[in-house]
């Protein structure tokens, strides 16, 4: 799961703005920003899933599941090419 800081960073990267200290809520700046934000979050979540799958490869006893971990990572990355 993405951390709060990463969610905020992705929102800013998508061009979303935040209010003042008194009104810190997110100000939606249109559907383009929202769609870009959703795509960035989906990509970040996919990459975290890929890293989890690939972490199996670090286990010296993972020989039996090595190909499975690589296939899972490959399948998750392929989903990103289809769109979120």
Backbone as a printed PyTorch tensor [residue, N CA C, xyz], in Angstrom:
tensor([[[  0.8350,  -1.1730,   0.0000],
         [  0.0000,   0.0000,   0.0000],
         [  0.8830,   1.2400,   0.0000]],

        [[  0.4710,   2.2290,  -0.7580],
         [  1.2370,   3.4630,  -0.8360],
         [  1.1580,   4.2320,   0.4740]],

        [[  2.2560,   4.8450,   0.8320],
         [  2.2690,   5.6630,   2.0390],
         [  1.5380,   6.9780,   1.7710]],

        [[  1.1570,   7.6480,   2.8250],
         [  0.4780,   8.9400,   2.7110],
         [  1.3430,   9.9240,   1.9210]],

        [[  2.6300,   9.9450,   2.2130],
         [  3.5340,  10.8600,   1.5200],
         [  3.5970,  10.5680,   0.0220]],

        [[  3.5900,   9.2920,  -0.3440],
         [  3.6120,   8.9420,  -1.7650],
         [  2.3140,   9.3310,  -2.4580]],

        [[  1.2000,   9.1790,  -1.7730],
         [ -0.0890,   9.5720,  -2.3480],
         [ -0.0960,  11.0770,  -2.6110]],

        [[  0.3930,  11.8540,  -1.6520],
         [  0.4590,  13.3080,  -1.8150],
         [  1.4260,  13.6750,  -2.9360]],

        [[  2.5720,  13.0220,  -2.9890],
         [  3.5520,  13.2980,  -4.0400],
         [  2.9450,  13.0300,  -5.4200]],

        [[  2.2260,  11.9150,  -5.5600],
         [  1.6120,  11.5830,  -6.8430],
         [  0.5140,  12.5800,  -7.2150]],

        [[ -0.2310,  13.0410,  -6.2240],
         [ -1.2700,  14.0490,  -6.4850],
         [ -0.6380,  15.3310,  -7.0090]],

        [[  0.4420,  15.7470,  -6.3910],
         [  1.1380,  16.9580,  -6.8590],
         [  1.7220,  16.7470,  -8.2490]],

        [[  2.2730,  15.5550,  -8.4800],
         [  2.8380,  15.2350,  -9.7950],
         [  1.7650,  15.2890, -10.8800]],

        [[  0.5430,  14.9410, -10.5100],
         [ -0.5770,  14.9530, -11.4550],
         [ -1.1190,  16.3660, -11.6800]],

        [[ -0.5910,  17.3320, -10.9340],
         [ -1.0250,  18.7090, -11.1130],
         [ -2.1340,  19.1320, -10.1800]],

        [[ -2.4570,  18.2990,  -9.1970],
         [ -3.4870,  18.6710,  -8.2330],
         [ -2.9050,  19.6640,  -7.2410]],

        [[ -3.7690,  20.4890,  -6.7090],
         [ -3.3330,  21.5070,  -5.7650],
         [ -3.9960,  21.2630,  -4.4260]],

        [[ -3.3540,  21.7440,  -3.4020],
         [ -3.8970,  21.6370,  -2.0590],
         [ -4.2310,  23.0300,  -1.5670]],

        [[ -5.1940,  23.1140,  -0.6600],
         [ -5.6060,  24.3990,  -0.1110],
         [ -4.5580,  24.9740,   0.8310]],

        [[ -4.9600,  25.9690,   1.5490],
         [ -4.0820,  26.6240,   2.5140],
         [ -3.9950,  25.7940,   3.7830]],

        [[ -3.2030,  26.2570,   4.7330],
         [ -3.1230,  25.5510,   6.0220],
         [ -4.4880,  25.4610,   6.6890]],

        [[ -5.2700,  26.5010,   6.5250],
         [ -6.5940,  26.5240,   7.1420],
         [ -7.5470,  25.5490,   6.4500]],

        [[ -7.3570,  25.3840,   5.1460],
         [ -8.2000,  24.4770,   4.3640],
         [ -7.3020,  23.5300,   3.5830]],

        [[ -6.7310,  22.5150,   4.2560],
         [ -5.7140,  21.6710,   3.6250],
         [ -6.2380,  20.6290,   2.6490]],

        [[ -7.5430,  20.5810,   2.4430],
         [ -8.0970,  19.5410,   1.5820],
         [ -7.6580,  19.7090,   0.1390]],

        [[ -7.6860,  18.6270,  -0.5570],
         [ -7.3110,  18.5980,  -1.9610],
         [ -8.3070,  19.4030,  -2.7890]],

        [[ -7.7730,  20.2020,  -3.7000],
         [ -8.6160,  20.9540,  -4.6270],
         [ -8.5080,  20.2630,  -5.9750]],

        [[ -9.5990,  19.6880,  -6.4290],
         [ -9.5800,  19.0140,  -7.7200],
         [ -9.5430,  20.0640,  -8.8180]],

        [[ -8.6270,  19.8660,  -9.7500],
         [ -8.4360,  20.8620, -10.7960],
         [ -8.9180,  20.3610, -12.1450]],

        [[ -9.8300,  19.4320, -12.1370],
         [-10.3870,  18.9330, -13.3890],
         [-10.1850,  17.4440, -13.5440]],

        [[-10.9100,  16.8740, -14.5010],
         [-10.8630,  15.4260, -14.6860],
         [ -9.5270,  14.9600, -15.2270]],

        [[ -8.8180,  15.8230, -15.9600],
         [ -7.5180,  15.4130, -16.4890],
         [ -6.5600,  15.1170, -15.3460]],

        [[ -6.5130,  16.0030, -14.3510],
         [ -5.6520,  15.7830, -13.1980],
         [ -6.0580,  14.5270, -12.4460]],

        [[ -7.3400,  14.3340, -12.2890],
         [ -7.8370,  13.1650, -11.5670],
         [ -7.4810,  11.8820, -12.2980]],

        [[ -7.6260,  11.8690, -13.6170],
         [ -7.2720,  10.6840, -14.4050],
         [ -5.7650,  10.4300, -14.3570]],

        [[ -4.9830,  11.4920, -14.4590],
         [ -3.5240,  11.3430, -14.3850],
         [ -3.1210,  10.8120, -13.0110]],

        [[ -3.7600,  11.3410, -11.9680],
         [ -3.4860,  10.8820, -10.6070],
         [ -3.8240,   9.3970, -10.4580]],

        [[ -4.9800,   9.0010, -10.9580],
         [ -5.3860,   7.5940, -10.8680],
         [ -4.3850,   6.6960, -11.5890]],

        [[ -3.9080,   7.1340, -12.7430],
         [ -2.9280,   6.3460, -13.4970],
         [ -1.6100,   6.2430, -12.7390]],

        [[ -1.1790,   7.3400, -12.1240],
         [  0.0680,   7.3210, -11.3480],
         [ -0.0430,   6.3980, -10.1330]],

        [[ -1.1780,   6.4590,  -9.4460],
         [ -1.3810,   5.6020,  -8.2730],
         [ -1.4140,   4.1330,  -8.6970]],

        [[ -2.1170,   3.8400,  -9.7710],
         [ -2.1900,   2.4540, -10.2550],
         [ -0.8030,   1.9380, -10.6230]],

        [[ -0.0150,   2.7660, -11.2980],
         [  1.3410,   2.3530, -11.6850],
         [  2.2120,   2.1170, -10.4570]],

        [[  2.0970,   2.9910,  -9.4680],
         [  2.8960,   2.8330,  -8.2490],
         [  2.4920,   1.5670,  -7.4910]],

        [[  1.2010,   1.2980,  -7.4160],
         [  0.7260,   0.0830,  -6.7470],
         [  1.1990,  -1.1620,  -7.4860]],

        [[  1.1320,  -1.1330,  -8.8200],
         [  1.6170,  -2.2780,  -9.5990],
         [  3.0890,  -2.5270,  -9.3320]],

        [[  3.8700,  -1.4510,  -9.3030],
         [  5.3070,  -1.6140,  -9.0880],
         [  5.5930,  -2.1750,  -7.6980]],

        [[  4.8190,  -1.7810,  -6.6870],
         [  4.9950,  -2.3630,  -5.3530],
         [  4.6740,  -3.8500,  -5.3770]],

        [[  3.6490,  -4.2490,  -6.1230],
         [  3.3110,  -5.6730,  -6.2510],
         [  4.4320,  -6.4310,  -6.9580]],

        [[  4.9950,  -5.8310,  -7.9920],
         [  6.1070,  -6.4530,  -8.7130],
         [  7.2800,  -6.6670,  -7.7620]],

        [[  7.6080,  -5.6490,  -6.9760],
         [  8.7380,  -5.7660,  -6.0560],
         [  8.4900,  -6.8480,  -5.0050]],

        [[  7.2500,  -6.9800,  -4.5710],
         [  6.9150,  -8.0550,  -3.6210],
         [  7.1350,  -9.4180,  -4.2660]],

        [[  6.6740,  -9.5780,  -5.5060],
         [  6.8620, -10.8550,  -6.2050],
         [  8.3470, -11.1450,  -6.4090]],

        [[  9.0990, -10.1280,  -6.8030],
         [ 10.5280, -10.3330,  -7.0620],
         [ 11.3280, -10.5650,  -5.7890]],

        [[ 10.7970, -10.1370,  -4.6480],
         [ 11.5160, -10.3650,  -3.3870],
         [ 11.6450, -11.8580,  -3.0840]],

        [[ 10.7720, -12.6620,  -3.6820],
         [ 10.8640, -14.1190,  -3.5310],
         [ 12.2000, -14.6210,  -4.0680]],

        [[ 12.6950, -13.9540,  -5.0950],
         [ 13.9430, -14.3850,  -5.7290],
         [ 15.1440, -14.2420,  -4.8010]],

        [[ 15.0240, -13.4270,  -3.7650],
         [ 16.1150, -13.2440,  -2.8200],
         [ 16.2750, -14.4350,  -1.8740]],

        [[ 15.2510, -15.2490,  -1.8000],
         [ 15.2850, -16.4290,  -0.9340],
         [ 16.1300, -17.5110,  -1.6120]],

        [[ 17.1960, -17.9670,  -0.9450],
         [ 18.0630, -18.9730,  -1.5810],
         [ 17.3570, -20.3060,  -1.8330]],

        [[ 16.2230, -20.5140,  -1.2080],
         [ 15.4900, -21.7680,  -1.3820],
         [ 14.3190, -21.6110,  -2.3520]],

        [[ 14.3460, -20.5770,  -3.1570],
         [ 13.2200, -20.2630,  -4.0300],
         [ 13.2970, -20.9140,  -5.4020]],

        [[ 14.2000, -21.8500,  -5.6010],
         [ 14.3740, -22.4460,  -6.9230],
         [ 13.0740, -22.9840,  -7.5100]],

        [[ 12.2540, -23.5730,  -6.6860],
         [ 11.0160, -24.1780,  -7.1840],
         [  9.9820, -23.1420,  -7.6130]],

        [[ 10.0560, -21.9560,  -7.0590],
         [  9.0470, -20.9410,  -7.3820],
         [  9.6220, -19.7450,  -8.1430]],

        [[ 10.8840, -19.8280,  -8.4890],
         [ 11.5450, -18.7150,  -9.1720],
         [ 10.8000, -18.3040, -10.4420]],

        [[ 10.4280, -19.2580, -11.2670],
         [  9.7410, -18.9380, -12.5190],
         [  8.3660, -18.3310, -12.2560]],

        [[  7.7210, -18.7650, -11.1730],
         [  6.4010, -18.2210, -10.8280],
         [  6.5230, -16.7460, -10.4570]],

        [[  7.5210, -16.4220,  -9.6400],
         [  7.7280, -15.0290,  -9.2350],
         [  8.0020, -14.1420, -10.4380]],

        [[  8.8110, -14.6160, -11.3650],
         [  9.1140, -13.8360, -12.5670],
         [  7.8660, -13.6580, -13.4320]],

        [[  7.0500, -14.7000, -13.5370],
         [  5.8320, -14.6180, -14.3450],
         [  4.8250, -13.6540, -13.7130]],

        [[  4.6970, -13.7170, -12.3950],
         [  3.7840, -12.7980, -11.7040],
         [  4.2150, -11.3560, -11.9510]],

        [[  5.5020, -11.0780, -11.7760],
         [  6.0150,  -9.7260, -11.9910],
         [  5.7640,  -9.2800, -13.4280]],

        [[  6.0090, -10.1700, -14.3800],
         [  5.8010,  -9.8550, -15.7910],
         [  4.3250,  -9.5740, -16.0780]],

        [[  3.4360, -10.3730, -15.5240],
         [  2.0000, -10.1810, -15.7350],
         [  1.5170,  -8.8580, -15.1520]],

        [[  2.0220,  -8.5030, -13.9790],
         [  1.6190,  -7.2390, -13.3490],
         [  2.0870,  -6.0570, -14.2060]],

        [[  3.2880,  -6.1060, -14.6750],
         [  3.8100,  -5.0160, -15.5220],
         [  3.0380,  -4.9420, -16.8400]],

        [[  2.6300,  -6.0790, -17.3820],
         [  1.8720,  -6.0920, -18.6350],
         [  0.5240,  -5.3950, -18.4690]],

        [[ -0.0580,  -5.5030, -17.2830],
         [ -1.3360,  -4.8200, -17.0280],
         [ -1.1870,  -3.3200, -17.1990]],

        [[ -0.0330,  -2.7860, -16.8350],
         [  0.2020,  -1.3520, -16.9730],
         [  0.2350,  -0.9050, -18.4270]],

        [[  0.6210,  -1.7760, -19.3040],
         [  0.6660,  -1.4380, -20.7350],
         [ -0.7240,  -1.3960, -21.3440]],

        [[ -1.6830,  -2.0520, -20.6880],
         [ -3.0610,  -2.0590, -21.1710],
         [ -3.8170,  -0.8340, -20.6650]],

        [[ -3.2390,  -0.1240, -19.7160],
         [ -3.9190,   0.9880, -19.0610],
         [ -4.3850,   0.5430, -17.7020]],

        [[ -4.6740,   1.4890, -16.8690],
         [ -5.0510,   1.1390, -15.5040],
         [ -6.4620,   0.6930, -15.4750]]])
